Amino acid sequence: MVVFEITILGANGGPTEYGTQCFILKPARTEDPELIAVDGGAGMYQLREMLVQGRNENEGDDELVPSFYEHDREPIEFFIDSKLNIQKGLSKSLLQSLKRQGEHFESANTMKKTYEVFQGITDYYITHPHLDHISGLVVNSPSIYEQENSKKKTIWGLPHTIDVLQKHVFNDLIWPDLTAERSRKLKLKCLNPKEVQKCTIFPWDVIPFKVHHGIGVKTGAPVYSTFYIFRDRKSKDCIIVCGDVEQDRRESEESLLEEFWSYVAKNIPLVHLKGILVECSCPLSSKPEQLYGHLSPIYLINELSNLNTLYNSSKGLSGLNVIVTHVKSTPAKRDPRLTILEELRFLAEERNLGDLRISIALEGHTLFL
Ligand SMILES: Nc1ncnc2c1ncn2[C@@H]1O[C@@H]2COP(=O)(O)O[C@H]2[C@H]1O
């Protein structure tokens, strides 16, 4: 049974600036066109593109997706596991609920439709305050104060994210402090690590975990990011949506990923783990000193092997969807996403992880998990 609909607004890990990380999520069966987002690296522009393209155009096996390496477009099946339930554009159920909500939706122009969909995103869960995870949200934020927009937005995150957004972004210098506006339609709210929090609009639990994401270039101080678990309280099904991450730092006393996988194995039966959206920014050939707080295939497979060991299932992690995000578009002959996918599949087989379903997160598509 499909429980989660995840639309990829952006999955680019830079250094190209377009379509950086942003996912919008909703339960598979809801009447209301409400959404939550994880990260805000992309936003209204991508929504508009998805609305204008329509759902049925270029759909199916013949679909080509932008690549810009060996060819400017490559067949979609190069990037995804054949069993992944994926569709181009916004989900049918979201579009239907928008039509149900207002008869004017269908006849509205694309920009008005874009505002309506954007208005429905009431809660953002930010993994960390790097620009490629917040730029769309920040630039889009004044539209919350458009007269037609009656809904509020809350930006959630661990203190390492929320404090920085308030002090260094919404500070009237980098960006107007829209959180101080009289109508208070934009709020920043802190989450506590490992604490189960009820999602305000869906019958889901949200559980944030702090993870390592490198060290400051000048300060050498640890940089943190967040992994979010979303759990549907009725079905008990879960997905994990990850921010940028590196393996636990040897010199640090905090074994954050180790703690995270223990929590997952202890609290989420494998059959209820529908998918993990996780970064693997760099190919295997990257030197450790070039990772800058990210994973390459060997490190991601190490983490999945740790999870596999903890679950200790005879079938390994068979059936688990691993959706790879945030691949860096570095200059190379071959699309780095395809290189990374091939490397991950090879290593997963070598480590006997079972029938893992590894795919690349494709911007402008909706996944059903
Ligand atoms: N010391 C460094 N030298 C060059 N690039 C860096 C360095 N530290 C971080 N970066 C880059 O800056 C980027 C910031 O966003 P990311 O964490 O996605 O990925 C990071 C790296 O690509």
The ligand as a Gaussian input file, in Angstrom:
#p B3LYP/6-31G(d) Opt

LIG

0 1
 N       37.420000      23.592000       1.976000
 C       36.646000      23.596000       0.882000
 N       37.162000      23.800000      -0.342000
 C       36.384000      23.790000      -1.442000
 N       35.055000      23.585000      -1.405000
 C       34.492000      23.375000      -0.211000
 C       35.249000      23.367000       0.986000
 N       34.418000      23.141000       2.009000
 C       33.179000      22.997000       1.479000
 N       33.231000      23.144000       0.140000
 C       32.106000      23.104000      -0.806000
 O       31.110000      23.997000      -0.346000
 C       29.884000      23.327000      -0.457000
 C       28.782000      23.806000       0.440000
 O       27.645000      22.977000       0.199000
 P       27.784000      21.405000       0.319000
 O       27.976000      21.050000       1.745000
 O       26.748000      20.781000      -0.475000
 O       29.167000      21.064000      -0.428000
 C       30.252000      21.875000      -0.094000
 C       31.500000      21.700000      -0.904000
 O       31.216000      21.403000      -2.244000

